[in-house]
Amino acid sequence: MTKAADKKLIVGLDIGTSKVCALVGEVLPDGNVNVIGVGSSPSRGMDKGGVNDLESVVKSVQRAVDQAELMADCQIGSVCLSLSGKHISCQTEKGMVPISDKEVTQDDVDNVIHTAKSVKISDEQRTLHVIPQEFAIDYQEGIKNPVGLSGVRMEASVHLITCHNDMARNIVKAVERCGLSVDHLIFSGLAASHAVLTPDERELGVCVVDIGGGTMDLAIWSGGALRHAEVIPYAGNVVTSDIAYAFGTPPGDAEDIKVKYGCALSELVSKDAKVDVPSVGGRPSRSLQSQTLAEVIEPRYSELLGLVNQKLLTVQDQLREAGVKHHLAAGIVLTGGAAQMEGLTECAERVFRNQVRIGQPLELSGLTDYVQSPPYATAVGLLHYGKDSQSFDENAPEPKRSVTGIFSRISGWFEKNF
């Protein structure tokens, strides 16, 4: 089999609470990503973004990777890996430097970003991403690319996303047990944003909510920059649990019922519709009204989205006080496996009182029938992220970069985002 490096391939690996997904993408000459391999398997040993059974995770990852290798006819050696969990935190920091030679050079930009990110963080945490937001030169604020401009001093605002050392180490260990190396470790919410958002949405103000099985990843954007990242450790699995308890059905069957017959708005369900509910202990299955099922699902989804709304209101207040654009004029984008529920858009619009859409991965070719759906948003975003970071050093041999290395060459980032 051909090694991934020979074909200039990128591999995204998303290890979720419910599903492990591996995607193999080829970077085409026009810069687009062509998906040539897909592998997925039920996730075992993960809970709310953390590893609680290493061997089970290793087996789940291996199954997904084997499928992707077989479909793409390549040998996977390294991956871009997603990371989630309530240990993820963020902060915005500022740095200031004098401008050499009265005109901003790339070195000045690198220096001011280094100054801004050189803040003391807990020994238990490590920096995952350093994301420039905007720059100011003397009295001019809101500059997106300062290179070539004249001035005396320059200030930068950067967004830091940090993670817990041990949580990151455990999930990387599971991947390495499969004989793979990790090129980049990327926050899931950031990866999903890369897959489902348009530049206009990022500029106007938007919140991406990646609803998985164990976590909801939030990424809030405005003015073209990431303003806040957070993980809420409740998601689709609590809905499954409610169905299992309410109807006395095994959790596996409850998940199937949720996916096939669930609706997040009971008024959309026909009163005559029925659903067959398996029982436990060898008892015969029962027939229940679909509306009864929706009456269990709707309040739980409303509660989950209500948690997100509380966070949004808090962050918007903080942004307003900091003098930053805080309106989410482009509304809310829901993605992830648990965002496929019928009636979810209408339910969410009632909670957020804003426009809502379901986010599908954008700018893809190849096996789009497999991956152009919300459950694959994070994995597709990992491919886009890997492509952007590769373009920094197209002629150089691919090194194993540190998790903070993605923005070490800021010029490529500017070309992509502005």
PyMOL commands that set and color helices and strands:
alter all, ss='L'
color gray80, all
select helices_A, chain A and resi 4-7+54-72+100-102+106-117+165-176+188-196+199-204+236-247+251-261+266-268+290-321+337-339+344-352+368-371+374-393+405-407+410-417
alter helices_A, ss='H'
color red, helices_A
select strands_A, chain A and resi 2-3+9-15+19-27+33-42+46-47+50-51+74-75+78-83+89-98+125-137+140-143+153-164+181-187+206-211+216-222+225-232+274-277+286-289+332-335+356-358+364-366
alter strands_A, ss='S'
color yellow, strands_A
deselect
rebuild
show_as cartoon
